[in-house]
Amino acid sequence: MNTLRNKVAIVTGGASGIGRATAELFAAEGAAVVVADLADASEVVRGIEAAGGRAVAVRADVSSETDCERIVTIAVQTFGGLHVLFNNAGIIRRQTALEISADDWDRVMAVNVRSVYLMCRFAVPAMTEGGSIVNTGSGWGLKGGGNALSYCASKAAVVNMTRALAIDHAAAGIRVNSVNPGDTMTPMLRDEARQLQEEWAVFEKDAADRPMGRAGTPQEIAAAVLFLAGEASSYMTGSALVVDGGGLA
Ligand code: NAI
């Protein structure tokens, strides 16, 4: 209940899926949470408050420099500091090099990669007592995958940026790790099925090919993020934690 007591956390992409589950878990573990999303996250915040937690919703585009600065400013002004940053907002385009437009390529890179740089640029100076940054990579950032060239490139960048950030900011007491989920039951997965024009039932069944015979839940990813965010992982930085039911095995 108290893993993040007296901590202030930012969760990007917190209105849905993995981000939502993590914002709820962080709050249940005592953190005051800034739930930032392009979409309206006020329902998530109401749920956290109803459970006795503290949170604020911020409507923001993490590919925007001014929005990233605003998210960090709101965290510091509302809750008095910053200790944890979960860079989680992301999008996917299920297209090959022959299919994806240059504009869509740039958008994937802006939302998945540029956002991590921008959020760190503003968050690191605000983490005056040290802190923990967790970036959402993907199993596909480590091993690649089909029909998702921009996404695979972006997530590989996130994994390696995590190592670079870890080196740069270790002396300031800031740890930086990535969590790398396999298929996880969120709206993004349904969006992928739509993009590929596959029946959801068929797409969902593919998850049963995993060694554990199912996809993960957002809560199972959130549990790993909490581990990386808190003191239990105090000697981990620059690492890529895989949470994929054995998909990389
Ligand atoms: P989701 O689609 O449920 O949630 C993503 C959230 O990010 C949404 O609330 C969306 O509004 C927000 N978002 C999108 N663009 C944004 C922007 N420019 N600024 C602010 N917020 C923005 O997806 P899910 O599955 O929860 O994804 C979370 C992260 O996990 C993503 O980085 C995704 O790439 C990664 N991931 C997901 C996997 C899965 O199977 N669901 C597997 C591996 C990685």
Residues whose N, C-alpha, C, O or C-beta is under 5 A from the ligand:
A	BS01	NAI	G13 A15 S16 G17 I18 G19 A36 D37 L38 A39 A60 D61 V62 S63 N88 A89 G90 I91 V111 T136 G137 S138 G139 P181 G182 D183 T184 T186 P187 M188 L189
